[in-house]
């Protein structure tokens, strides 16, 4: 950006630092919350880990599952692949089940209409059967379940086309949640137009 606008890198960094929270506040109403989800609709839930640098002051960002640092973000999409909700980010060390319980999306709601992968077993959502010696009907169920879950994977892939969500975040770690929230606000805003 500095090259495009003919200014120095520190100037662009200061501009981004100043504008990110302002954009987040302006577009805050465009973000869907857990309360905005239609209780009658079926949703598919999954998590993603936007990457960041490994800061010594933030060891909780390291995900042993992914073997990298980042923040855990939960995503819900409709069966046709439309983004319905994105959680606030938390440290990457937390498992998907822990994060989904913290998000409030499961509280006082019928979760038996939501599809999820094996990482959510025990959360009362519809999950595939664990692989052991499975009868054919369980194999068929898992096949169709995974075929349906592809929609949320496409949604996450589309969301992470925003460069800031798929490359290592280099700004100070305390700005990461605000930046992610602002990008998600921009995503919902662009989709609403």
Secondary structure, DSSP 4 states (H G I P E B T S, - for coil): -HHHHT--HHHHHHHHHHHHHHHHHHTGGGSPPGGGS-TTS-EEEEEEEEEB---TT-GGGEETTTTEEEEEEEEEEETTS-EEEEPPPEETTS-HHHHHHHHTSSTTS-GGGEE--GGGTTSSSB-PPPSSS--HHHHHHHHHHHHHHHHHHHHHHHHTTSHHHHS-B-S-GGGHHHHHHHHHHHHHHHHH-
